[in-house]
């Protein structure tokens, strides 16, 4: 599987929010939480609503991310590895550790949200 370039991964690792647009249909770029594990980029969905970015990726796994002002075409790949999901749990806890973030990080550990763990790879 292809990986995003090292400079892109480094930028993402330092950023709290990643701009993302799911699918091919035009719409705005939204900001989501993102973590890096083993030099790989992972996201999880908080809201699994019908019109969420995660549901869009289930139907059309293509999209873009915005990194340092550049739009990068990506493909979303669902993560099934429990080992990686555990590592993503820990990465979210380490990165988003403010008092206001703690409840979200705790809820990201629930099965339904862990099951949304998605790796972003270049398209």
Secondary structure as UniProt FT lines:
FT   HELIX           6..14
FT   STRAND          17..22
FT   STRAND          30..33
FT   STRAND          35..37
FT   TURN            38..39
FT   STRAND          40..43
FT   TURN            50..51
FT   HELIX           53..59
FT   STRAND          62..67
FT   TURN            68..69
FT   STRAND          70..78
FT   HELIX           82..95
FT   TURN            99..101
FT   HELIX           102..108
FT   HELIX           111..114
FT   TURN            115..116
FT   STRAND          118..122
//
